[in-house]
């Protein structure tokens, strides 16, 4: 799949109701992953750190989808920049 095609499909997903459902699902998963009460003392070091990294990845996906929702504004060309 070409990069342009992939971006168009992701943009369509970002604007759709399925994209909103996916966003809510990811937010619920992130909350569960970063909640320290879900881990025992013994497993917190390994599982807790891995879960925090997984939550960061899901957060990145959400930010990317939100950025695709925003319109790109064409800037005026400024000769001094």
mmCIF file as gemmi writes it, N, C-alpha and C atoms, coordinates in Angstrom:
data_model
loop_
_atom_site.group_PDB
_atom_site.id
_atom_site.type_symbol
_atom_site.label_atom_id
_atom_site.label_alt_id
_atom_site.label_comp_id
_atom_site.label_asym_id
_atom_site.label_entity_id
_atom_site.label_seq_id
_atom_site.pdbx_PDB_ins_code
_atom_site.Cartn_x
_atom_site.Cartn_y
_atom_site.Cartn_z
_atom_site.occupancy
_atom_site.B_iso_or_equiv
_atom_site.pdbx_formal_charge
_atom_site.auth_seq_id
_atom_site.auth_asym_id
_atom_site.pdbx_PDB_model_num
ATOM 1 N N . UNK Axp A 1 ? 0.839 -1.168 0 1 0 ? 1 A 1
ATOM 2 C CA . UNK Axp A 1 ? 0 0 0 1 0 ? 1 A 1
ATOM 3 C C . UNK Axp A 1 ? 0.89 1.238 0 1 0 ? 1 A 1
ATOM 4 N N . UNK Axp A 2 ? 0.583 2.156 -0.859 1 0 ? 2 A 1
ATOM 5 C CA . UNK Axp A 2 ? 1.381 3.374 -0.952 1 0 ? 2 A 1
ATOM 6 C C . UNK Axp A 2 ? 1.078 4.295 0.221 1 0 ? 2 A 1
ATOM 7 N N . UNK Axp A 3 ? 2.032 5.15 0.526 1 0 ? 3 A 1
ATOM 8 C CA . UNK Axp A 3 ? 1.912 6.05 1.671 1 0 ? 3 A 1
ATOM 9 C C . UNK Axp A 3 ? 0.709 6.986 1.524 1 0 ? 3 A 1
ATOM 10 N N . UNK Axp A 4 ? 0.487 7.528 0.326 1 0 ? 4 A 1
ATOM 11 C CA . UNK Axp A 4 ? -0.64 8.427 0.092 1 0 ? 4 A 1
ATOM 12 C C . UNK Axp A 4 ? -1.968 7.727 0.336 1 0 ? 4 A 1
ATOM 13 N N . UNK Axp A 5 ? -2.057 6.505 -0.174 1 0 ? 5 A 1
ATOM 14 C CA . UNK Axp A 5 ? -3.28 5.721 -0.014 1 0 ? 5 A 1
ATOM 15 C C . UNK Axp A 5 ? -3.535 5.428 1.464 1 0 ? 5 A 1
ATOM 16 N N . UNK Axp A 6 ? -2.468 5.093 2.177 1 0 ? 6 A 1
ATOM 17 C CA . UNK Axp A 6 ? -2.588 4.81 3.607 1 0 ? 6 A 1
ATOM 18 C C . UNK Axp A 6 ? -3.056 6.042 4.365 1 0 ? 6 A 1
ATOM 19 N N . UNK Axp A 7 ? -2.505 7.206 4.044 1 0 ? 7 A 1
ATOM 20 C CA . UNK Axp A 7 ? -2.907 8.439 4.721 1 0 ? 7 A 1
ATOM 21 C C . UNK Axp A 7 ? -4.363 8.788 4.439 1 0 ? 7 A 1
ATOM 22 N N . UNK Axp A 8 ? -4.812 8.573 3.21 1 0 ? 8 A 1
ATOM 23 C CA . UNK Axp A 8 ? -6.214 8.84 2.872 1 0 ? 8 A 1
ATOM 24 C C . UNK Axp A 8 ? -7.149 7.933 3.663 1 0 ? 8 A 1
ATOM 25 N N . UNK Axp A 9 ? -6.778 6.676 3.777 1 0 ? 9 A 1
ATOM 26 C CA . UNK Axp A 9 ? -7.614 5.739 4.531 1 0 ? 9 A 1
ATOM 27 C C . UNK Axp A 9 ? -7.633 6.088 6.017 1 0 ? 9 A 1
ATOM 28 N N . UNK Axp A 10 ? -6.49 6.477 6.562 1 0 ? 10 A 1
ATOM 29 C CA . UNK Axp A 10 ? -6.437 6.877 7.968 1 0 ? 10 A 1
ATOM 30 C C . UNK Axp A 10 ? -7.23 8.155 8.208 1 0 ? 10 A 1
ATOM 31 N N . UNK Axp A 11 ? -7.191 9.069 7.257 1 0 ? 11 A 1
ATOM 32 C CA . UNK Axp A 11 ? -7.953 10.304 7.378 1 0 ? 11 A 1
ATOM 33 C C . UNK Axp A 11 ? -9.453 10.001 7.384 1 0 ? 11 A 1
ATOM 34 N N . UNK Axp A 12 ? -9.878 9.091 6.495 1 0 ? 12 A 1
ATOM 35 C CA . UNK Axp A 12 ? -11.282 8.679 6.465 1 0 ? 12 A 1
ATOM 36 C C . UNK Axp A 12 ? -11.68 8.059 7.803 1 0 ? 12 A 1
ATOM 37 N N . UNK Axp A 13 ? -10.789 7.239 8.366 1 0 ? 13 A 1
ATOM 38 C CA . UNK Axp A 13 ? -11.055 6.616 9.656 1 0 ? 13 A 1
ATOM 39 C C . UNK Axp A 13 ? -11.169 7.669 10.757 1 0 ? 13 A 1
ATOM 40 N N . UNK Axp A 14 ? -10.311 8.673 10.72 1 0 ? 14 A 1
ATOM 41 C CA . UNK Axp A 14 ? -10.313 9.712 11.75 1 0 ? 14 A 1
ATOM 42 C C . UNK Axp A 14 ? -11.638 10.468 11.78 1 0 ? 14 A 1
ATOM 43 N N . UNK Axp A 15 ? -12.257 10.663 10.629 1 0 ? 15 A 1
ATOM 44 C CA . UNK Axp A 15 ? -13.511 11.415 10.556 1 0 ? 15 A 1
ATOM 45 C C . UNK Axp A 15 ? -14.747 10.533 10.771 1 0 ? 15 A 1
ATOM 46 N N . UNK Axp A 16 ? -14.599 9.223 10.74 1 0 ? 16 A 1
ATOM 47 C CA . UNK Axp A 16 ? -15.754 8.326 10.803 1 0 ? 16 A 1
ATOM 48 C C . UNK Axp A 16 ? -16.161 8.038 12.248 1 0 ? 16 A 1
ATOM 49 N N . UNK Axp A 17 ? -17.348 7.464 12.388 1 0 ? 17 A 1
ATOM 50 C CA . UNK Axp A 17 ? -17.811 7.058 13.714 1 0 ? 17 A 1
ATOM 51 C C . UNK Axp A 17 ? -17.001 5.866 14.223 1 0 ? 17 A 1
ATOM 52 N N . UNK Axp A 18 ? -16.486 5.056 13.296 1 0 ? 18 A 1
ATOM 53 C CA . UNK Axp A 18 ? -15.615 3.95 13.709 1 0 ? 18 A 1
ATOM 54 C C . UNK Axp A 18 ? -14.326 4.481 14.333 1 0 ? 18 A 1
ATOM 55 N N . UNK Axp A 19 ? -13.836 5.571 13.772 1 0 ? 19 A 1
ATOM 56 C CA . UNK Axp A 19 ? -12.64 6.199 14.327 1 0 ? 19 A 1
ATOM 57 C C . UNK Axp A 19 ? -12.886 6.732 15.726 1 0 ? 19 A 1
ATOM 58 N N . UNK Axp A 20 ? -14.07 7.286 15.954 1 0 ? 20 A 1
ATOM 59 C CA . UNK Axp A 20 ? -14.42 7.78 17.293 1 0 ? 20 A 1
ATOM 60 C C . UNK Axp A 20 ? -14.529 6.619 18.274 1 0 ? 20 A 1
ATOM 61 N N . UNK Axp A 21 ? -15.119 5.507 17.839 1 0 ? 21 A 1
ATOM 62 C CA . UNK Axp A 21 ? -15.218 4.318 18.702 1 0 ? 21 A 1
ATOM 63 C C . UNK Axp A 21 ? -13.821 3.782 19.017 1 0 ? 21 A 1
ATOM 64 N N . UNK Axp A 22 ? -12.95 3.775 18.019 1 0 ? 22 A 1
ATOM 65 C CA . UNK Axp A 22 ? -11.576 3.319 18.222 1 0 ? 22 A 1
ATOM 66 C C . UNK Axp A 22 ? -10.851 4.224 19.214 1 0 ? 22 A 1
ATOM 67 N N . UNK Axp A 23 ? -11.069 5.517 19.097 1 0 ? 23 A 1
ATOM 68 C CA . UNK Axp A 23 ? -10.454 6.477 20.014 1 0 ? 23 A 1
ATOM 69 C C . UNK Axp A 23 ? -10.898 6.212 21.449 1 0 ? 23 A 1
ATOM 70 N N . UNK Axp A 24 ? -12.195 6.018 21.66 1 0 ? 24 A 1
ATOM 71 C CA . UNK Axp A 24 ? -12.703 5.747 23.002 1 0 ? 24 A 1
ATOM 72 C C . UNK Axp A 24 ? -12.157 4.43 23.545 1 0 ? 24 A 1
ATOM 73 N N . UNK Axp A 25 ? -12.064 3.431 22.686 1 0 ? 25 A 1
ATOM 74 C CA . UNK Axp A 25 ? -11.535 2.13 23.113 1 0 ? 25 A 1
ATOM 75 C C . UNK Axp A 25 ? -10.063 2.258 23.525 1 0 ? 25 A 1
ATOM 76 N N . UNK Axp A 26 ? -9.285 2.961 22.725 1 0 ? 26 A 1
ATOM 77 C CA . UNK Axp A 26 ? -7.874 3.172 23.064 1 0 ? 26 A 1
ATOM 78 C C . UNK Axp A 26 ? -7.728 3.938 24.366 1 0 ? 26 A 1
ATOM 79 N N . UNK Axp A 27 ? -8.581 4.928 24.596 1 0 ? 27 A 1
ATOM 80 C CA . UNK Axp A 27 ? -8.503 5.694 25.838 1 0 ? 27 A 1
ATOM 81 C C . UNK Axp A 27 ? -8.8 4.816 27.05 1 0 ? 27 A 1
ATOM 82 N N . UNK Axp A 28 ? -9.765 3.913 26.919 1 0 ? 28 A 1
ATOM 83 C CA . UNK Axp A 28 ? -10.061 2.971 28.004 1 0 ? 28 A 1
ATOM 84 C C . UNK Axp A 28 ? -8.875 2.044 28.256 1 0 ? 28 A 1
ATOM 85 N N . UNK Axp A 29 ? -8.261 1.56 27.18 1 0 ? 29 A 1
ATOM 86 C CA . UNK Axp A 29 ? -7.099 0.683 27.329 1 0 ? 29 A 1
ATOM 87 C C . UNK Axp A 29 ? -5.931 1.414 27.988 1 0 ? 29 A 1
ATOM 88 N N . UNK Axp A 30 ? -5.715 2.654 27.605 1 0 ? 30 A 1
ATOM 89 C CA . UNK Axp A 30 ? -4.632 3.44 28.192 1 0 ? 30 A 1
ATOM 90 C C . UNK Axp A 30 ? -4.857 3.605 29.688 1 0 ? 30 A 1
ATOM 91 N N . UNK Axp A 31 ? -6.098 3.895 30.079 1 0 ? 31 A 1
ATOM 92 C CA . UNK Axp A 31 ? -6.4 4.046 31.506 1 0 ? 31 A 1
ATOM 93 C C . UNK Axp A 31 ? -6.095 2.762 32.272 1 0 ? 31 A 1
ATOM 94 N N . UNK Axp A 32 ? -6.466 1.616 31.695 1 0 ? 32 A 1
ATOM 95 C CA . UNK Axp A 32 ? -6.193 0.337 32.353 1 0 ? 32 A 1
ATOM 96 C C . UNK Axp A 32 ? -4.691 0.061 32.423 1 0 ? 32 A 1
ATOM 97 N N . UNK Axp A 33 ? -3.979 0.402 31.348 1 0 ? 33 A 1
ATOM 98 C CA . UNK Axp A 33 ? -2.551 0.11 31.302 1 0 ? 33 A 1
ATOM 99 C C . UNK Axp A 33 ? -1.751 0.934 32.3 1 0 ? 33 A 1
ATOM 100 N N . UNK Axp A 34 ? -2.151 2.176 32.527 1 0 ? 34 A 1
ATOM 101 C CA . UNK Axp A 34 ? -1.352 3.022 33.412 1 0 ? 34 A 1
ATOM 102 C C . UNK Axp A 34 ? -1.83 2.993 34.864 1 0 ? 34 A 1
ATOM 103 N N . UNK Axp A 35 ? -2.893 2.252 35.141 1 0 ? 35 A 1
ATOM 104 C CA . UNK Axp A 35 ? -3.388 2.133 36.512 1 0 ? 35 A 1
ATOM 105 C C . UNK Axp A 35 ? -2.51 1.137 37.271 1 0 ? 35 A 1
ATOM 106 N N . UNK Axp A 36 ? -1.797 1.618 38.251 1 0 ? 36 A 1
ATOM 107 C CA . UNK Axp A 36 ? -0.868 0.788 39.014 1 0 ? 36 A 1
ATOM 108 C C . UNK Axp A 36 ? -1.536 -0.28 39.846 1 0 ? 36 A 1
ATOM 109 N N . UNK Axp A 37 ? -2.81 -0.14 40.101 1 0 ? 37 A 1
ATOM 110 C CA . UNK Axp A 37 ? -3.514 -1.128 40.921 1 0 ? 37 A 1
ATOM 111 C C . UNK Axp A 37 ? -3.687 -2.462 40.2 1 0 ? 37 A 1
ATOM 112 N N . UNK Axp A 38 ? -3.461 -2.486 38.91 1 0 ? 38 A 1
ATOM 113 C CA . UNK Axp A 38 ? -3.629 -3.72 38.139 1 0 ? 38 A 1
ATOM 114 C C . UNK Axp A 38 ? -2.423 -4.651 38.242 1 0 ? 38 A 1
ATOM 115 N N . UNK Axp A 39 ? -1.384 -4.235 38.919 1 0 ? 39 A 1
ATOM 116 C CA . UNK Axp A 39 ? -0.143 -5.02 38.979 1 0 ? 39 A 1
ATOM 117 C C . UNK Axp A 39 ? 0.228 -5.316 40.414 1 0 ? 39 A 1
ATOM 118 N N . UNK Axp A 40 ? 0.76 -6.507 40.627 1 0 ? 40 A 1
ATOM 119 C CA . UNK Axp A 40 ? 1.237 -6.854 41.96 1 0 ? 40 A 1
ATOM 120 C C . UNK Axp A 40 ? 2.606 -6.215 42.189 1 0 ? 40 A 1
ATOM 121 N N . UNK Axp A 41 ? 3.042 -6.209 43.425 1 0 ? 41 A 1
ATOM 122 C CA . UNK Axp A 41 ? 4.341 -5.605 43.748 1 0 ? 41 A 1
ATOM 123 C C . UNK Axp A 41 ? 5.47 -6.302 43.004 1 0 ? 41 A 1
ATOM 124 N N . UNK Axp A 42 ? 5.383 -7.611 42.915 1 0 ? 42 A 1
ATOM 125 C CA . UNK Axp A 42 ? 6.46 -8.391 42.302 1 0 ? 42 A 1
ATOM 126 C C . UNK Axp A 42 ? 6.556 -8.155 40.8 1 0 ? 42 A 1
ATOM 127 N N . UNK Axp A 43 ? 5.417 -7.997 40.15 1 0 ? 43 A 1
ATOM 128 C CA . UNK Axp A 43 ? 5.399 -7.874 38.696 1 0 ? 43 A 1
ATOM 129 C C . UNK Axp A 43 ? 5.416 -6.435 38.205 1 0 ? 43 A 1
ATOM 130 N N . UNK Axp A 44 ? 5.348 -5.491 39.118 1 0 ? 44 A 1
ATOM 131 C CA . UNK Axp A 44 ? 5.224 -4.095 38.684 1 0 ? 44 A 1
ATOM 132 C C . UNK Axp A 44 ? 6.427 -3.623 37.872 1 0 ? 44 A 1
ATOM 133 N N . UNK Axp A 45 ? 7.604 -4.042 38.28 1 0 ? 45 A 1
ATOM 134 C CA . UNK Axp A 45 ? 8.819 -3.595 37.586 1 0 ? 45 A 1
ATOM 135 C C . UNK Axp A 45 ? 8.777 -3.951 36.101 1 0 ? 45 A 1
ATOM 136 N N . UNK Axp A 46 ? 8.458 -5.199 35.788 1 0 ? 46 A 1
ATOM 137 C CA . UNK Axp A 46 ? 8.438 -5.644 34.386 1 0 ? 46 A 1
ATOM 138 C C . UNK Axp A 46 ? 7.15 -5.235 33.688 1 0 ? 46 A 1
ATOM 139 N N . UNK Axp A 47 ? 6.036 -5.664 34.236 1 0 ? 47 A 1
ATOM 140 C CA . UNK Axp A 47 ? 4.752 -5.443 33.576 1 0 ? 47 A 1
ATOM 141 C C . UNK Axp A 47 ? 4.348 -3.974 33.587 1 0 ? 47 A 1
ATOM 142 N N . UNK Axp A 48 ? 4.623 -3.294 34.672 1 0 ? 48 A 1
ATOM 143 C CA . UNK Axp A 48 ? 4.251 -1.886 34.768 1 0 ? 48 A 1
ATOM 144 C C . UNK Axp A 48 ? 4.975 -1.034 33.745 1 0 ? 48 A 1
ATOM 145 N N . UNK Axp A 49 ? 6.263 -1.24 33.614 1 0 ? 49 A 1
ATOM 146 C CA . UNK Axp A 49 ? 7.032 -0.462 32.637 1 0 ? 49 A 1
ATOM 147 C C . UNK Axp A 49 ? 6.612 -0.79 31.212 1 0 ? 49 A 1
ATOM 148 N N . UNK Axp A 50 ? 6.374 -2.067 30.94 1 0 ? 50 A 1
ATOM 149 C CA . UNK Axp A 50 ? 5.944 -2.466 29.597 1 0 ? 50 A 1
ATOM 150 C C . UNK Axp A 50 ? 4.569 -1.878 29.284 1 0 ? 50 A 1
ATOM 151 N N . UNK Axp A 51 ? 3.697 -1.853 30.264 1 0 ? 51 A 1
ATOM 152 C CA . UNK Axp A 51 ? 2.359 -1.307 30.055 1 0 ? 51 A 1
ATOM 153 C C . UNK Axp A 51 ? 2.393 0.194 29.818 1 0 ? 51 A 1
ATOM 154 N N . UNK Axp A 52 ? 3.281 0.879 30.512 1 0 ? 52 A 1
ATOM 155 C CA . UNK Axp A 52 ? 3.407 2.325 30.309 1 0 ? 52 A 1
ATOM 156 C C . UNK Axp A 52 ? 3.911 2.613 28.901 1 0 ? 52 A 1
ATOM 157 N N . UNK Axp A 53 ? 4.828 1.802 28.42 1 0 ? 53 A 1
ATOM 158 C CA . UNK Axp A 53 ? 5.31 1.984 27.045 1 0 ? 53 A 1
ATOM 159 C C . UNK Axp A 53 ? 4.206 1.676 26.036 1 0 ? 53 A 1
ATOM 160 N N . UNK Axp A 54 ? 3.418 0.648 26.306 1 0 ? 54 A 1
ATOM 161 C CA . UNK Axp A 54 ? 2.3 0.318 25.416 1 0 ? 54 A 1
ATOM 162 C C . UNK Axp A 54 ? 1.275 1.443 25.404 1 0 ? 54 A 1
ATOM 163 N N . UNK Axp A 55 ? 1.026 2.044 26.563 1 0 ? 55 A 1
ATOM 164 C CA . UNK Axp A 55 ? 0.099 3.168 26.641 1 0 ? 55 A 1
ATOM 165 C C . UNK Axp A 55 ? 0.627 4.358 25.845 1 0 ? 55 A 1
ATOM 166 N N . UNK Axp A 56 ? 1.934 4.557 25.861 1 0 ? 56 A 1
ATOM 167 C CA . UNK Axp A 56 ? 2.528 5.642 25.085 1 0 ? 56 A 1
ATOM 168 C C . UNK Axp A 56 ? 2.339 5.414 23.587 1 0 ? 56 A 1
ATOM 169 N N . UNK Axp A 57 ? 2.446 4.169 23.151 1 0 ? 57 A 1
ATOM 170 C CA . UNK Axp A 57 ? 2.241 3.847 21.732 1 0 ? 57 A 1
ATOM 171 C C . UNK Axp A 57 ? 0.789 4.11 21.341 1 0 ? 57 A 1
ATOM 172 N N . UNK Axp A 58 ? -0.142 3.677 22.181 1 0 ? 58 A 1
ATOM 173 C CA . UNK Axp A 58 ? -1.558 3.932 21.89 1 0 ? 58 A 1
ATOM 174 C C . UNK Axp A 58 ? -1.849 5.432 21.877 1 0 ? 58 A 1
ATOM 175 N N . UNK Axp A 59 ? -1.229 6.166 22.781 1 0 ? 59 A 1
ATOM 176 C CA . UNK Axp A 59 ? -1.392 7.623 22.796 1 0 ? 59 A 1
ATOM 177 C C . UNK Axp A 59 ? -0.875 8.264 21.524 1 0 ? 59 A 1
ATOM 178 N N . UNK Axp A 60 ? 0.223 7.754 21.013 1 0 ? 60 A 1
ATOM 179 C CA . UNK Axp A 60 ? 0.782 8.263 19.759 1 0 ? 60 A 1
ATOM 180 C C . UNK Axp A 60 ? -0.174 8.025 18.601 1 0 ? 60 A 1
ATOM 181 N N . UNK Axp A 61 ? -0.786 6.86 18.572 1 0 ? 61 A 1
ATOM 182 C CA . UNK Axp A 61 ? -1.767 6.553 17.526 1 0 ? 61 A 1
ATOM 183 C C . UNK Axp A 61 ? -2.937 7.528 17.611 1 0 ? 61 A 1
ATOM 184 N N . UNK Axp A 62 ? -3.408 7.785 18.819 1 0 ? 62 A 1
ATOM 185 C CA . UNK Axp A 62 ? -4.514 8.726 18.986 1 0 ? 62 A 1
ATOM 186 C C . UNK Axp A 62 ? -4.135 10.132 18.527 1 0 ? 62 A 1
ATOM 187 N N . UNK Axp A 63 ? -2.939 10.574 18.872 1 0 ? 63 A 1
ATOM 188 C CA . UNK Axp A 63 ? -2.486 11.916 18.446 1 0 ? 63 A 1
ATOM 189 C C . UNK Axp A 63 ? -2.388 11.995 16.927 1 0 ? 63 A 1
ATOM 190 N N . UNK Axp A 64 ? -1.882 10.928 16.31 1 0 ? 64 A 1
ATOM 191 C CA . UNK Axp A 64 ? -1.77 10.913 14.851 1 0 ? 64 A 1
ATOM 192 C C . UNK Axp A 64 ? -3.138 11.019 14.194 1 0 ? 64 A 1
ATOM 193 N N . UNK Axp A 65 ? -4.123 10.287 14.727 1 0 ? 65 A 1
ATOM 194 C CA . UNK Axp A 65 ? -5.47 10.352 14.162 1 0 ? 65 A 1
ATOM 195 C C . UNK Axp A 65 ? -6.088 11.73 14.372 1 0 ? 65 A 1
ATOM 196 N N . UNK Axp A 66 ? -5.812 12.343 15.516 1 0 ? 66 A 1
ATOM 197 C CA . UNK Axp A 66 ? -6.328 13.696 15.766 1 0 ? 66 A 1
ATOM 198 C C . UNK Axp A 66 ? -5.691 14.701 14.816 1 0 ? 66 A 1
ATOM 199 N N . UNK Axp A 67 ? -4.407 14.532 14.533 1 0 ? 67 A 1
ATOM 200 C CA . UNK Axp A 67 ? -3.732 15.439 13.611 1 0 ? 67 A 1
ATOM 201 C C . UNK Axp A 67 ? -4.288 15.291 12.195 1 0 ? 67 A 1
ATOM 202 N N . UNK Axp A 68 ? -4.673 14.082 11.827 1 0 ? 68 A 1
ATOM 203 C CA . UNK Axp A 68 ? -5.241 13.873 10.505 1 0 ? 68 A 1
ATOM 204 C C . UNK Axp A 68 ? -6.615 14.529 10.368 1 0 ? 68 A 1
ATOM 205 N N . UNK Axp A 69 ? -7.301 14.719 11.496 1 0 ? 69 A 1
ATOM 206 C CA . UNK Axp A 69 ? -8.606 15.362 11.478 1 0 ? 69 A 1
ATOM 207 C C . UNK Axp A 69 ? -8.503 16.854 11.173 1 0 ? 69 A 1
ATOM 208 N N . UNK Axp A 70 ? -7.403 17.455 11.598 1 0 ? 70 A 1
ATOM 209 C CA . UNK Axp A 70 ? -7.252 18.899 11.435 1 0 ? 70 A 1
ATOM 210 C C . UNK Axp A 70 ? -6.898 19.23 9.998 1 0 ? 70 A 1
ATOM 211 N N . UNK Axp A 71 ? -7.465 20.308 9.517 1 0 ? 71 A 1
ATOM 212 C CA . UNK Axp A 71 ? -7.161 20.775 8.17 1 0 ? 71 A 1
ATOM 213 C C . UNK Axp A 71 ? -5.786 21.411 8.145 1 0 ? 71 A 1
ATOM 214 N N . UNK Axp A 72 ? -5.079 21.142 7.075 1 0 ? 72 A 1
ATOM 215 C CA . UNK Axp A 72 ? -3.797 21.805 6.902 1 0 ? 72 A 1
ATOM 216 C C . UNK Axp A 72 ? -4.076 23.182 6.32 1 0 ? 72 A 1
ATOM 217 N N . UNK Axp A 73 ? -3.568 24.187 6.975 1 0 ? 73 A 1
ATOM 218 C CA . UNK Axp A 73 ? -3.77 25.545 6.483 1 0 ? 73 A 1
ATOM 219 C C . UNK Axp A 73 ? -2.563 25.934 5.64 1 0 ? 73 A 1
ATOM 220 N N . UNK Axp A 74 ? -2.866 26.423 4.478 1 0 ? 74 A 1
ATOM 221 C CA . UNK Axp A 74 ? -1.782 26.876 3.619 1 0 ? 74 A 1
ATOM 222 C C . UNK Axp A 74 ? -1.259 28.197 4.159 1 0 ? 74 A 1
ATOM 223 N N . UNK Axp A 75 ? 0.016 28.232 4.383 1 0 ? 75 A 1
ATOM 224 C CA . UNK Axp A 75 ? 0.637 29.458 4.87 1 0 ? 75 A 1
ATOM 225 C C . UNK Axp A 75 ? 0.975 30.356 3.695 1 0 ? 75 A 1
ATOM 226 N N . UNK Axp A 76 ? 0.87 31.616 3.958 1 0 ? 76 A 1
ATOM 227 C CA . UNK Axp A 76 ? 1.316 32.549 2.944 1 0 ? 76 A 1
ATOM 228 C C . UNK Axp A 76 ? 2.838 32.502 2.903 1 0 ? 76 A 1
ATOM 229 N N . UNK Axp A 77 ? 3.357 32.628 1.726 1 0 ? 77 A 1
ATOM 230 C CA . UNK Axp A 77 ? 4.805 32.611 1.6 1 0 ? 77 A 1
ATOM 231 C C . UNK Axp A 77 ? 5.368 33.92 2.14 1 0 ? 77 A 1
ATOM 232 N N . UNK Axp A 78 ? 6.248 33.812 3.085 1 0 ? 78 A 1
ATOM 233 C CA . UNK Axp A 78 ? 6.875 34.979 3.689 1 0 ? 78 A 1
ATOM 234 C C . UNK Axp A 78 ? 8.335 34.998 3.242 1 0 ? 78 A 1
ATOM 235 N N . UNK Axp A 79 ? 8.71 36.036 2.584 1 0 ? 79 A 1
ATOM 236 C CA . UNK Axp A 79 ? 10.066 36.089 2.043 1 0 ? 79 A 1
ATOM 237 C C . UNK Axp A 79 ? 11.124 36.193 3.126 1 0 ? 79 A 1
ATOM 238 N N . UNK Axp A 80 ? 10.744 36.542 4.346 1 0 ? 80 A 1
ATOM 239 C CA . UNK Axp A 80 ? 11.721 36.712 5.413 1 0 ? 80 A 1
ATOM 240 C C . UNK Axp A 80 ? 11.915 35.451 6.237 1 0 ? 80 A 1
ATOM 241 N N . UNK Axp A 81 ? 11.206 34.405 5.973 1 0 ? 81 A 1
ATOM 242 C CA . UNK Axp A 81 ? 11.369 33.153 6.728 1 0 ? 81 A 1
ATOM 243 C C . UNK Axp A 81 ? 12.117 32.147 5.92 1 0 ? 81 A 1
